[in-house]
Amino acid sequence: MSKRFPDRLDPWRFADLGKEVSGELPVEAFVRLRDCLMQADGEVLFNLSFSRDEQRHARLDGNVRTELTLECQRCLGALRFPVERRFSVVFVQGLNEAERLPEDLDPCLVEEGVVDFRELIEDELLLALPQVPMHDTDVCQVPHEFVSDEELQVSEPEQQENPFAVLSALKKDRH
Ligand SMILES: [Zn+2]
């Protein structure tokens, strides 16, 4: 899929043209989101649809879809967290305009006439994150089990290999 769309776009122009922008971006492209993740893997799929409503507001209806790897706060293990989020915003140029909007419309403040759509997508992803990510209790592993499993996998081959390597090095020296 093409990744060539503008990072920053003029929302009023896009609304006038009824533009639709869709594509995918790697999770690791979202710097603020990355800080909340255990691992920045996978892709974010998005679809942004711009339009003018009856009041001539420039409006965006979007959806974002991805699966994020969070850290379970109970066992510190990886937790796969699917996100599918729909959102709608109305673009405004200042706080005055934002205050005049009906309450059911979510304002998006535009600075210098352009919107960074990655920031917009990232904001929505951050809003979708749970405050305290945790596995369901039936799949969550208690911390000591998780750590020992990992230690077994990492340290066992080393313990077997190292003495052997030392021994064979000694034998070579003697011959
Ligand atoms: Zn857990």
Backbone and ligand atoms as CSV (ligand in chain L), in Angstrom:
chain,resi,resn,atom,element,x,y,z
A,1,MET,N,N,0.844,-1.201,0.000
A,1,MET,CA,C,0.000,0.000,0.000
A,1,MET,C,C,0.884,1.257,0.000
A,2,SER,N,N,0.452,2.258,-0.684
A,2,SER,CA,C,1.257,3.473,-0.799
A,2,SER,C,C,1.403,4.193,0.531
A,3,LYS,N,N,2.608,4.653,0.821
A,3,LYS,CA,C,2.802,5.418,2.043
A,3,LYS,C,C,3.079,6.880,1.708
A,4,ARG,N,N,2.759,7.266,0.497
A,4,ARG,CA,C,3.038,8.633,0.071
A,4,ARG,C,C,1.815,9.511,0.195
A,5,PHE,N,N,1.543,9.962,1.400
A,5,PHE,CA,C,0.540,11.008,1.537
A,5,PHE,C,C,1.174,12.097,2.375
A,6,PRO,N,N,0.621,13.298,2.321
A,6,PRO,CA,C,1.248,14.392,3.053
A,6,PRO,C,C,1.125,14.175,4.556
A,7,ASP,N,N,2.189,14.460,5.295
A,7,ASP,CA,C,2.126,14.400,6.752
A,7,ASP,C,C,1.212,15.493,7.278
A,8,ARG,N,N,1.364,16.656,6.634
A,8,ARG,CA,C,0.580,17.801,7.085
A,8,ARG,C,C,-0.367,18.190,5.961
A,9,LEU,N,N,-1.615,18.393,6.328
A,9,LEU,CA,C,-2.583,18.695,5.286
A,9,LEU,C,C,-3.488,19.841,5.728
A,10,ASP,N,N,-4.082,20.491,4.720
A,10,ASP,CA,C,-4.998,21.595,4.951
A,10,ASP,C,C,-6.402,20.997,5.100
A,11,PRO,N,N,-6.937,20.964,6.313
A,11,PRO,CA,C,-8.196,20.245,6.535
A,11,PRO,C,C,-9.380,20.876,5.824
A,12,TRP,N,N,-9.355,22.229,5.630
A,12,TRP,CA,C,-10.486,22.888,4.961
A,12,TRP,C,C,-10.509,22.535,3.482
A,13,ARG,N,N,-9.337,22.506,2.896
A,13,ARG,CA,C,-9.242,22.124,1.486
A,13,ARG,C,C,-9.671,20.667,1.312
A,14,PHE,N,N,-9.179,19.813,2.206
A,14,PHE,CA,C,-9.534,18.395,2.123
A,14,PHE,C,C,-11.039,18.199,2.304
A,15,ALA,N,N,-11.629,19.030,3.202
A,15,ALA,CA,C,-13.074,18.922,3.431
A,15,ALA,C,C,-13.852,19.378,2.192
A,16,ASP,N,N,-13.394,20.484,1.569
A,16,ASP,CA,C,-14.047,20.971,0.350
A,16,ASP,C,C,-14.002,19.932,-0.757
A,17,LEU,N,N,-12.892,19.239,-0.837
A,17,LEU,CA,C,-12.713,18.259,-1.905
A,17,LEU,C,C,-13.326,16.898,-1.548
A,18,GLY,N,N,-13.779,16.769,-0.304
A,18,GLY,CA,C,-14.324,15.476,0.132
A,18,GLY,C,C,-13.293,14.364,0.064
A,19,LYS,N,N,-12.100,14.699,0.439
A,19,LYS,CA,C,-10.985,13.740,0.317
A,19,LYS,C,C,-11.116,12.566,1.277
A,20,GLU,N,N,-10.590,11.459,0.823
A,20,GLU,CA,C,-10.496,10.289,1.677
A,20,GLU,C,C,-9.056,9.792,1.625
A,21,VAL,N,N,-8.467,9.619,2.784
A,21,VAL,CA,C,-7.070,9.179,2.852
A,21,VAL,C,C,-7.029,7.901,3.663
A,22,SER,N,N,-6.460,6.862,3.075
A,22,SER,CA,C,-6.320,5.647,3.866
A,22,SER,C,C,-4.976,5.004,3.589
A,23,GLY,N,N,-4.528,4.209,4.507
A,23,GLY,CA,C,-3.239,3.560,4.344
A,23,GLY,C,C,-2.821,2.896,5.623
A,24,GLU,N,N,-1.529,2.637,5.723
A,24,GLU,CA,C,-1.010,2.031,6.938
A,24,GLU,C,C,0.352,2.606,7.256
A,25,LEU,N,N,0.663,2.650,8.531
A,25,LEU,CA,C,1.949,3.162,9.008
A,25,LEU,C,C,2.468,2.193,10.067
A,26,PRO,N,N,3.791,2.030,10.144
A,26,PRO,CA,C,4.311,1.151,11.193
A,26,PRO,C,C,4.080,1.767,12.574
A,27,VAL,N,N,3.798,0.914,13.539
A,27,VAL,CA,C,3.573,1.377,14.917
A,27,VAL,C,C,4.769,2.189,15.407
A,28,GLU,N,N,5.973,1.778,14.981
A,28,GLU,CA,C,7.177,2.449,15.477
A,28,GLU,C,C,7.308,3.890,14.973
A,29,ALA,N,N,6.463,4.283,14.010
A,29,ALA,CA,C,6.501,5.667,13.519
A,29,ALA,C,C,5.848,6.635,14.501
A,30,PHE,N,N,5.146,6.092,15.497
A,30,PHE,CA,C,4.440,6.957,16.459
A,30,PHE,C,C,5.258,7.035,17.753
A,31,VAL,N,N,5.997,8.128,17.870
A,31,VAL,CA,C,6.997,8.241,18.941
A,31,VAL,C,C,6.370,8.259,20.336
A,32,ARG,N,N,5.300,9.040,20.498
A,32,ARG,CA,C,4.678,9.130,21.838
A,32,ARG,C,C,4.015,7.806,22.209
A,33,LEU,N,N,3.405,7.166,21.235
A,33,LEU,CA,C,2.753,5.880,21.484
A,33,LEU,C,C,3.777,4.825,21.880
A,34,ARG,N,N,4.918,4.854,21.194
A,34,ARG,CA,C,5.985,3.881,21.417
A,34,ARG,C,C,6.383,3.807,22.891
A,35,ASP,N,N,6.391,4.977,23.556
A,35,ASP,CA,C,6.765,5.031,24.976
A,35,ASP,C,C,5.817,4.231,25.865
A,36,CYS,N,N,4.609,3.987,25.381
A,36,CYS,CA,C,3.614,3.271,26.191
A,36,CYS,C,C,3.597,1.777,25.881
A,37,LEU,N,N,4.436,1.346,24.956
A,37,LEU,CA,C,4.363,-0.039,24.494
A,37,LEU,C,C,5.525,-0.866,25.019
A,38,MET,N,N,5.301,-2.162,25.117
A,38,MET,CA,C,6.378,-3.067,25.480
A,38,MET,C,C,7.227,-3.326,24.230
A,39,GLN,N,N,6.559,-3.356,23.098
A,39,GLN,CA,C,7.225,-3.614,21.832
A,39,GLN,C,C,6.485,-2.853,20.741
A,40,ALA,N,N,7.234,-2.129,19.901
A,40,ALA,CA,C,6.591,-1.360,18.835
A,40,ALA,C,C,6.615,-2.179,17.553
A,41,ASP,N,N,5.693,-3.128,17.437
A,41,ASP,CA,C,5.649,-3.961,16.233
A,41,ASP,C,C,4.286,-3.798,15.558
A,42,GLY,N,N,4.220,-4.217,14.329
A,42,GLY,CA,C,2.951,-4.190,13.607
A,42,GLY,C,C,2.683,-2.876,12.887
A,43,GLU,N,N,1.491,-2.784,12.360
A,43,GLU,CA,C,1.099,-1.647,11.533
A,43,GLU,C,C,-0.184,-1.028,12.073
A,44,VAL,N,N,-0.346,0.240,11.774
A,44,VAL,CA,C,-1.603,0.920,12.085
A,44,VAL,C,C,-2.331,1.178,10.766
A,45,LEU,N,N,-3.520,0.644,10.648
A,45,LEU,CA,C,-4.342,0.894,9.461
A,45,LEU,C,C,-5.287,2.048,9.766
A,46,PHE,N,N,-5.416,2.940,8.799
A,46,PHE,CA,C,-6.289,4.077,9.076
A,46,PHE,C,C,-7.083,4.471,7.842
A,47,ASN,N,N,-8.181,5.117,8.117
A,47,ASN,CA,C,-8.994,5.679,7.050
A,47,ASN,C,C,-9.537,7.016,7.541
A,48,LEU,N,N,-9.267,8.059,6.766
A,48,LEU,CA,C,-9.704,9.401,7.158
A,48,LEU,C,C,-10.595,9.956,6.059
A,49,SER,N,N,-11.784,10.356,6.439
A,49,SER,CA,C,-12.743,10.843,5.459
A,49,SER,C,C,-13.146,12.282,5.806
A,50,PHE,N,N,-12.819,13.199,4.901
A,50,PHE,CA,C,-13.058,14.632,5.152
A,50,PHE,C,C,-14.339,15.088,4.462
A,51,SER,N,N,-15.059,15.972,5.119
A,51,SER,CA,C,-16.293,16.487,4.501
A,51,SER,C,C,-16.706,17.807,5.154
A,52,ARG,N,N,-17.693,18.466,4.544
A,52,ARG,CA,C,-18.333,19.639,5.143
A,52,ARG,C,C,-19.705,19.210,5.644
A,53,ASP,N,N,-20.033,19.566,6.869
A,53,ASP,CA,C,-21.382,19.235,7.339
A,53,ASP,C,C,-22.351,20.364,6.968
A,54,GLU,N,N,-23.616,20.272,7.419
A,54,GLU,CA,C,-24.626,21.262,7.016
A,54,GLU,C,C,-24.260,22.679,7.483
A,55,GLN,N,N,-23.558,22.766,8.590
A,55,GLN,CA,C,-23.137,24.091,9.093
A,55,GLN,C,C,-21.814,24.547,8.475
A,56,ARG,N,N,-21.359,23.834,7.478
A,56,ARG,CA,C,-20.108,24.145,6.779
A,56,ARG,C,C,-18.863,23.911,7.639
A,57,HIS,N,N,-19.019,23.195,8.729
A,57,HIS,CA,C,-17.834,22.805,9.491
A,57,HIS,C,C,-17.004,21.826,8.663
A,58,ALA,N,N,-15.685,21.999,8.750
A,58,ALA,CA,C,-14.806,21.004,8.127
A,58,ALA,C,C,-14.686,19.846,9.103
A,59,ARG,N,N,-15.076,18.700,8.652
A,59,ARG,CA,C,-15.241,17.572,9.550
A,59,ARG,C,C,-14.398,16.379,9.073
A,60,LEU,N,N,-13.939,15.621,10.043
A,60,LEU,CA,C,-13.199,14.394,9.722
A,60,LEU,C,C,-13.834,13.231,10.465
A,61,ASP,N,N,-14.175,12.194,9.695
A,61,ASP,CA,C,-14.599,10.936,10.307
A,61,ASP,C,C,-13.516,9.923,9.991
A,62,GLY,N,N,-12.969,9.347,11.027
A,62,GLY,CA,C,-11.857,8.437,10.792
A,62,GLY,C,C,-11.998,7.156,11.562
A,63,ASN,N,N,-11.201,6.185,11.169
A,63,ASN,CA,C,-11.040,5.017,12.021
A,63,ASN,C,C,-9.602,4.534,11.958
A,64,VAL,N,N,-9.164,3.989,13.067
A,64,VAL,CA,C,-7.816,3.433,13.165
A,64,VAL,C,C,-7.925,2.013,13.694
A,65,ARG,N,N,-7.059,1.154,13.181
A,65,ARG,CA,C,-7.112,-0.252,13.584
A,65,ARG,C,C,-5.687,-0.775,13.694
A,66,THR,N,N,-5.404,-1.435,14.787
A,66,THR,CA,C,-4.073,-2.017,14.970
A,66,THR,C,C,-4.122,-3.026,16.113
A,67,GLU,N,N,-2.984,-3.651,16.373
A,67,GLU,CA,C,-2.864,-4.479,17.568
A,67,GLU,C,C,-1.550,-4.087,18.225
A,68,LEU,N,N,-1.629,-3.670,19.487
A,68,LEU,CA,C,-0.457,-3.143,20.183
A,68,LEU,C,C,0.042,-4.147,21.215
A,69,THR,N,N,1.347,-4.097,21.499
A,69,THR,CA,C,1.925,-4.962,22.525
A,69,THR,C,C,2.182,-4.129,23.779
A,70,LEU,N,N,1.343,-4.336,24.775
A,70,LEU,CA,C,1.469,-3.611,26.039
A,70,LEU,C,C,2.117,-4.530,27.071
A,71,GLU,N,N,2.519,-3.930,28.195
A,71,GLU,CA,C,3.095,-4.724,29.274
A,71,GLU,C,C,2.042,-4.914,30.360
A,72,CYS,N,N,1.716,-6.164,30.635
A,72,CYS,CA,C,0.749,-6.462,31.692
A,72,CYS,C,C,1.317,-5.980,33.022
A,73,GLN,N,N,0.533,-5.180,33.743
A,73,GLN,CA,C,1.034,-4.598,34.989
A,73,GLN,C,C,0.964,-5.579,36.161
A,74,ARG,N,N,0.440,-6.771,35.930
A,74,ARG,CA,C,0.413,-7.771,36.992
A,74,ARG,C,C,1.607,-8.729,36.842
A,75,CYS,N,N,1.817,-9.259,35.629
A,75,CYS,CA,C,2.879,-10.261,35.464
A,75,CYS,C,C,4.068,-9.716,34.667
A,76,LEU,N,N,3.962,-8.505,34.145
A,76,LEU,CA,C,5.001,-7.858,33.328
A,76,LEU,C,C,5.261,-8.587,32.018
A,77,GLY,N,N,4.320,-9.443,31.642
A,77,GLY,CA,C,4.430,-10.143,30.360
A,77,GLY,C,C,3.797,-9.331,29.247
A,78,ALA,N,N,3.984,-9.792,28.023
A,78,ALA,CA,C,3.430,-9.095,26.858
A,78,ALA,C,C,1.931,-9.331,26.774
A,79,LEU,N,N,1.242,-8.283,26.439
A,79,LEU,CA,C,-0.207,-8.339,26.335
A,79,LEU,C,C,-0.607,-7.775,24.979
A,80,ARG,N,N,-1.228,-8.607,24.155
A,80,ARG,CA,C,-1.666,-8.129,22.846
A,80,ARG,C,C,-2.997,-7.401,23.008
A,81,PHE,N,N,-3.056,-6.189,22.501
A,81,PHE,CA,C,-4.226,-5.352,22.730
A,81,PHE,C,C,-4.755,-4.831,21.394
A,82,PRO,N,N,-5.820,-5.433,20.887
A,82,PRO,CA,C,-6.373,-4.957,19.618
A,82,PRO,C,C,-7.084,-3.614,19.805
A,83,VAL,N,N,-6.897,-2.726,18.848
A,83,VAL,CA,C,-7.550,-1.415,18.889
A,83,VAL,C,C,-8.346,-1.238,17.607
A,84,GLU,N,N,-9.587,-0.883,17.764
A,84,GLU,CA,C,-10.383,-0.471,16.603
A,84,GLU,C,C,-11.190,0.727,17.067
A,85,ARG,N,N,-10.845,1.876,16.553
A,85,ARG,CA,C,-11.439,3.100,17.100
A,85,ARG,C,C,-11.968,3.990,15.980
A,86,ARG,N,N,-13.200,4.415,16.155
A,86,ARG,CA,C,-13.803,5.389,15.233
A,86,ARG,C,C,-13.830,6.735,15.923
A,87,PHE,N,N,-13.613,7.777,15.172
A,87,PHE,CA,C,-13.646,9.101,15.788
A,87,PHE,C,C,-14.114,10.137,14.767
A,88,SER,N,N,-14.627,11.229,15.287
A,88,SER,CA,C,-15.055,12.350,14.441
A,88,SER,C,C,-14.585,13.632,15.097
A,89,VAL,N,N,-14.011,14.506,14.315
A,89,VAL,CA,C,-13.617,15.813,14.831
A,89,VAL,C,C,-14.036,16.902,13.843
A,90,VAL,N,N,-14.181,18.104,14.385
A,90,VAL,CA,C,-14.442,19.275,13.556
A,90,VAL,C,C,-13.245,20.204,13.718
A,91,PHE,N,N,-12.724,20.680,12.615
A,91,PHE,CA,C,-11.528,21.521,12.676
A,91,PHE,C,C,-11.904,22.958,13.003
A,92,VAL,N,N,-11.172,23.531,13.951
A,92,VAL,CA,C,-11.405,24.930,14.329
A,92,VAL,C,C,-10.068,25.665,14.341
A,93,GLN,N,N,-10.179,27.008,14.158
A,93,GLN,CA,C,-8.940,27.793,14.070
A,93,GLN,C,C,-8.532,28.423,15.391
A,94,GLY,N,N,-9.457,28.469,16.341
A,94,GLY,CA,C,-9.101,29.086,17.610
A,94,GLY,C,C,-10.007,28.586,18.712
A,95,LEU,N,N,-9.665,28.922,19.946
A,95,LEU,CA,C,-10.447,28.449,21.084
A,95,LEU,C,C,-11.858,29.032,21.067
A,96,ASN,N,N,-11.995,30.293,20.576
A,96,ASN,CA,C,-13.327,30.900,20.480
A,96,ASN,C,C,-14.249,30.054,19.621
A,97,GLU,N,N,-13.714,29.633,18.494
A,97,GLU,CA,C,-14.506,28.833,17.567
A,97,GLU,C,C,-14.845,27.482,18.205
A,98,ALA,N,N,-13.881,26.933,18.939
A,98,ALA,CA,C,-14.106,25.645,19.605
A,98,ALA,C,C,-15.249,25.763,20.612
A,99,GLU,N,N,-15.286,26.891,21.336
A,99,GLU,CA,C,-16.321,27.069,22.349
A,99,GLU,C,C,-17.708,27.234,21.747
A,100,ARG,N,N,-17.772,27.733,20.521
A,100,ARG,CA,C,-19.075,27.937,19.875
A,100,ARG,C,C,-19.663,26.650,19.307
A,101,LEU,N,N,-18.852,25.601,19.235
A,101,LEU,CA,C,-19.334,24.341,18.653
A,101,LEU,C,C,-20.380,23.693,19.556
A,102,PRO,N,N,-21.362,23.024,18.953
A,102,PRO,CA,C,-22.286,22.234,19.780
A,102,PRO,C,C,-21.508,21.180,20.578
A,103,GLU,N,N,-22.059,20.796,21.726
A,103,GLU,CA,C,-21.314,19.911,22.625
A,103,GLU,C,C,-21.006,18.539,22.029
A,104,ASP,N,N,-21.842,18.096,21.108
A,104,ASP,CA,C,-21.617,16.744,20.572
A,104,ASP,C,C,-20.508,16.715,19.522
A,105,LEU,N,N,-19.948,17.881,19.178
A,105,LEU,CA,C,-18.858,17.895,18.206
A,105,LEU,C,C,-17.519,18.082,18.922
A,106,ASP,N,N,-16.574,17.268,18.528
A,106,ASP,CA,C,-15.261,17.278,19.143
A,106,ASP,C,C,-14.350,18.214,18.351
A,107,PRO,N,N,-13.882,19.310,18.942
A,107,PRO,CA,C,-13.043,20.220,18.167
A,107,PRO,C,C,-11.603,19.726,18.037
A,108,CYS,N,N,-11.000,20.034,16.897
A,108,CYS,CA,C,-9.578,19.769,16.709
A,108,CYS,C,C,-8.949,21.105,16.313
A,109,LEU,N,N,-8.107,21.617,17.192
A,109,LEU,CA,C,-7.523,22.937,16.987
A,109,LEU,C,C,-6.423,22.865,15.924
A,110,VAL,N,N,-6.563,23.711,14.896
A,110,VAL,CA,C,-5.602,23.713,13.796
A,110,VAL,C,C,-4.668,24.899,13.944
A,111,GLU,N,N,-3.384,24.625,13.962
A,111,GLU,CA,C,-2.411,25.710,14.064
A,111,GLU,C,C,-1.743,25.946,12.710
A,112,GLU,N,N,-1.632,27.187,12.344
A,112,GLU,CA,C,-0.984,27.590,11.097
A,112,GLU,C,C,-1.621,26.948,9.863
A,113,GLY,N,N,-2.910,26.661,9.959
A,113,GLY,CA,C,-3.657,26.211,8.786
A,113,GLY,C,C,-3.430,24.775,8.342
A,114,VAL,N,N,-2.592,24.041,9.066
A,114,VAL,CA,C,-2.357,22.644,8.666
A,114,VAL,C,C,-2.483,21.709,9.867
A,115,VAL,N,N,-2.832,20.475,9.550
A,115,VAL,CA,C,-2.951,19.432,10.562
A,115,VAL,C,C,-1.930,18.352,10.254
A,116,ASP,N,N,-1.247,17.907,11.296
A,116,ASP,CA,C,-0.366,16.758,11.138
A,116,ASP,C,C,-1.202,15.514,11.405
A,117,PHE,N,N,-1.494,14.792,10.328
A,117,PHE,CA,C,-2.456,13.710,10.504
A,117,PHE,C,C,-1.896,12.540,11.304
A,118,ARG,N,N,-0.561,12.408,11.319
A,118,ARG,CA,C,0.017,11.360,12.180
A,118,ARG,C,C,-0.254,11.642,13.651
A,119,GLU,N,N,-0.115,12.926,14.015
A,119,GLU,CA,C,-0.385,13.334,15.399
A,119,GLU,C,C,-1.835,13.015,15.761
A,120,LEU,N,N,-2.694,13.294,14.791
A,120,LEU,CA,C,-4.118,13.072,15.009
A,120,LEU,C,C,-4.411,11.587,15.248
A,121,ILE,N,N,-3.824,10.746,14.413
A,121,ILE,CA,C,-4.002,9.301,14.564
A,121,ILE,C,C,-3.398,8.837,15.893
A,122,GLU,N,N,-2.236,9.393,16.206
A,122,GLU,CA,C,-1.552,9.004,17.444
A,122,GLU,C,C,-2.387,9.376,18.673
A,123,ASP,N,N,-2.970,10.571,18.653
A,123,ASP,CA,C,-3.836,10.986,19.763
A,123,ASP,C,C,-4.955,9.976,19.983
A,124,GLU,N,N,-5.551,9.531,18.881
A,124,GLU,CA,C,-6.665,8.584,19.002
A,124,GLU,C,C,-6.182,7.239,19.550
A,125,LEU,N,N,-5.004,6.813,19.135
A,125,LEU,CA,C,-4.463,5.551,19.648
A,125,LEU,C,C,-4.165,5.662,21.142
A,126,LEU,N,N,-3.615,6.808,21.548
A,126,LEU,CA,C,-3.298,7.007,22.967
A,126,LEU,C,C,-4.581,6.999,23.808
A,127,LEU,N,N,-5.647,7.573,23.249
A,127,LEU,CA,C,-6.927,7.586,23.967
A,127,LEU,C,C,-7.500,6.176,24.123
A,128,ALA,N,N,-7.130,5.299,23.205
A,128,ALA,CA,C,-7.678,3.937,23.228
A,128,ALA,C,C,-6.964,3.030,24.231
A,129,LEU,N,N,-5.808,3.465,24.730
A,129,LEU,CA,C,-5.035,2.599,25.631
A,129,LEU,C,C,-5.691,2.495,27.008
A,130,PRO,N,N,-5.634,1.312,27.603
A,130,PRO,CA,C,-6.143,1.186,28.976
A,130,PRO,C,C,-5.185,1.869,29.946
A,131,GLN,N,N,-5.711,2.403,31.051
A,131,GLN,CA,C,-4.835,3.066,32.024
A,131,GLN,C,C,-3.878,2.072,32.671
A,132,VAL,N,N,-4.403,0.914,33.023
A,132,VAL,CA,C,-3.561,-0.126,33.622
A,132,VAL,C,C,-3.775,-1.412,32.828
A,133,PRO,N,N,-2.900,-1.662,31.850
A,133,PRO,CA,C,-3.083,-2.871,31.042
A,133,PRO,C,C,-2.861,-4.146,31.870
A,134,MET,N,N,-3.754,-5.093,31.750
A,134,MET,CA,C,-3.622,-6.358,32.478
A,134,MET,C,C,-4.256,-7.490,31.694
A,135,HIS,N,N,-3.629,-8.660,31.729
A,135,HIS,CA,C,-4.235,-9.872,31.166
A,135,HIS,C,C,-5.517,-10.205,31.937
A,136,ASP,N,N,-6.370,-10.979,31.316
A,136,ASP,CA,C,-7.453,-11.604,32.091
A,136,ASP,C,C,-6.796,-12.538,33.096
A,137,THR,N,N,-7.442,-12.713,34.266
A,137,THR,CA,C,-6.798,-13.487,35.338
A,137,THR,C,C,-6.495,-14.924,34.917
A,138,ASP,N,N,-7.310,-15.514,34.045
A,138,ASP,CA,C,-7.075,-16.925,33.685
A,138,ASP,C,C,-5.860,-17.115,32.780
A,139,VAL,N,N,-5.385,-16.062,32.117
A,139,VAL,CA,C,-4.197,-16.219,31.276
A,139,VAL,C,C,-2.964,-15.508,31.852
A,140,CYS,N,N,-3.157,-14.724,32.911
A,140,CYS,CA,C,-2.048,-13.954,33.467
A,140,CYS,C,C,-1.134,-14.875,34.265
A,141,GLN,N,N,0.170,-14.711,34.063
A,141,GLN,CA,C,1.131,-15.540,34.787
A,141,GLN,C,C,1.683,-14.735,35.962
A,142,VAL,N,N,1.858,-15.398,37.091
A,142,VAL,CA,C,2.403,-14.682,38.246
A,142,VAL,C,C,3.866,-14.343,37.958
A,143,PRO,N,N,4.383,-13.240,38.517
A,143,PRO,CA,C,5.704,-12.746,38.147
A,143,PRO,C,C,6.833,-13.781,38.245
A,144,HIS,N,N,6.932,-14.573,39.353
A,144,HIS,CA,C,8.100,-15.448,39.489
A,144,HIS,C,C,8.102,-16.559,38.441
A,145,GLU,N,N,6.902,-17.011,38.075
A,145,GLU,CA,C,6.832,-18.026,37.006
A,145,GLU,C,C,7.347,-17.456,35.695
A,146,PHE,N,N,6.922,-16.226,35.413
A,146,PHE,CA,C,7.313,-15.609,34.144
A,146,PHE,C,C,8.831,-15.439,34.075
A,147,VAL,N,N,9.416,-14.948,35.161
A,147,VAL,CA,C,10.855,-14.697,35.183
A,147,VAL,C,C,11.634,-16.001,35.069
A,148,SER,N,N,11.205,-17.043,35.813
A,148,SER,CA,C,11.977,-18.282,35.789
A,148,SER,C,C,11.882,-18.967,34.422
A,149,ASP,N,N,10.727,-18.886,33.792
A,149,ASP,CA,C,10.612,-19.432,32.440
A,149,ASP,C,C,11.624,-18.780,31.510
A,150,GLU,N,N,11.712,-17.481,31.634
A,150,GLU,CA,C,12.602,-16.746,30.743
A,150,GLU,C,C,14.062,-17.066,31.070
A,151,GLU,N,N,14.368,-17.156,32.355
A,151,GLU,CA,C,15.740,-17.469,32.766
A,151,GLU,C,C,16.169,-18.840,32.265
A,152,LEU,N,N,15.235,-19.800,32.340
A,152,LEU,CA,C,15.541,-21.146,31.864
A,152,LEU,C,C,15.934,-21.119,30.398
A,153,GLN,N,N,15.115,-20.384,29.620
A,153,GLN,CA,C,15.370,-20.343,28.178
A,153,GLN,C,C,16.696,-19.651,27.864
A,154,VAL,N,N,17.013,-18.617,28.614
A,154,VAL,CA,C,18.193,-17.815,28.278
A,154,VAL,C,C,19.470,-18.421,28.847
A,155,SER,N,N,19.411,-18.879,30.131
A,155,SER,CA,C,20.669,-19.210,30.798
A,155,SER,C,C,21.082,-20.683,30.647
A,156,GLU,N,N,20.164,-21.580,30.391
A,156,GLU,CA,C,20.520,-23.001,30.343
A,156,GLU,C,C,21.559,-23.333,29.268
A,157,PRO,N,N,21.348,-22.870,28.023
A,157,PRO,CA,C,22.363,-23.205,27.005
A,157,PRO,C,C,23.740,-22.645,27.349
A,158,GLU,N,N,23.766,-21.479,27.971
A,158,GLU,CA,C,25.049,-20.882,28.328
A,158,GLU,C,C,25.802,-21.721,29.345
A,159,GLN,N,N,25.049,-22.204,30.362
A,159,GLN,CA,C,25.682,-23.006,31.408
A,159,GLN,C,C,26.264,-24.298,30.836
A,160,GLN,N,N,25.570,-24.843,29.826
A,160,GLN,CA,C,26.075,-26.080,29.235
A,160,GLN,C,C,27.273,-25.828,28.316
A,161,GLU,N,N,27.204,-24.697,27.621
A,161,GLU,CA,C,28.237,-24.445,26.625
A,161,GLU,C,C,29.554,-23.965,27.228
A,162,ASN,N,N,29.442,-23.085,28.222
A,162,ASN,CA,C,30.656,-22.441,28.711
A,162,ASN,C,C,31.694,-23.406,29.295
A,163,PRO,N,N,31.312,-24.321,30.203
A,163,PRO,CA,C,32.323,-25.237,30.746
A,163,PRO,C,C,32.930,-26.101,29.640
A,164,PHE,N,N,32.105,-26.488,28.690
A,164,PHE,CA,C,32.584,-27.313,27.593
A,164,PHE,C,C,33.632,-26.564,26.765
A,165,ALA,N,N,33.308,-25.291,26.489
A,165,ALA,CA,C,34.234,-24.466,25.702
A,165,ALA,C,C,35.570,-24.311,26.427
A,166,VAL,N,N,35.468,-24.098,27.749
A,166,VAL,CA,C,36.695,-23.948,28.536
A,166,VAL,C,C,37.514,-25.241,28.498
A,167,LEU,N,N,36.830,-26.386,28.685
A,167,LEU,CA,C,37.501,-27.684,28.669
A,167,LEU,C,C,38.220,-27.955,27.350
A,168,SER,N,N,37.503,-27.709,26.252
A,168,SER,CA,C,38.105,-28.022,24.958
A,168,SER,C,C,39.271,-27.087,24.667
A,169,ALA,N,N,39.171,-25.859,25.163
A,169,ALA,CA,C,40.293,-24.930,24.996
A,169,ALA,C,C,41.512,-25.439,25.764
A,170,LEU,N,N,41.285,-25.975,26.982
A,170,LEU,CA,C,42.375,-26.516,27.791
A,170,LEU,C,C,43.031,-27.707,27.089
A,171,LYS,N,N,42.157,-28.585,26.538
A,171,LYS,CA,C,42.680,-29.775,25.862
A,171,LYS,C,C,43.565,-29.392,24.678
A,172,LYS,N,N,43.099,-28.404,23.935
A,172,LYS,CA,C,43.865,-27.959,22.764
A,172,LYS,C,C,45.253,-27.477,23.187
A,173,ASP,N,N,45.284,-26.741,24.301
A,173,ASP,CA,C,46.563,-26.212,24.777
A,173,ASP,C,C,47.547,-27.320,25.122
A,174,ARG,N,N,46.998,-28.418,25.679
A,174,ARG,CA,C,47.887,-29.494,26.149
A,174,ARG,C,C,48.446,-30.319,25.001
A,175,HIS,N,N,47.717,-30.396,23.880
A,175,HIS,CA,C,48.200,-31.238,22.792
A,175,HIS,C,C,49.255,-30.564,21.936
L,1,ZN,ZN,ZN,-0.341,-10.693,33.019
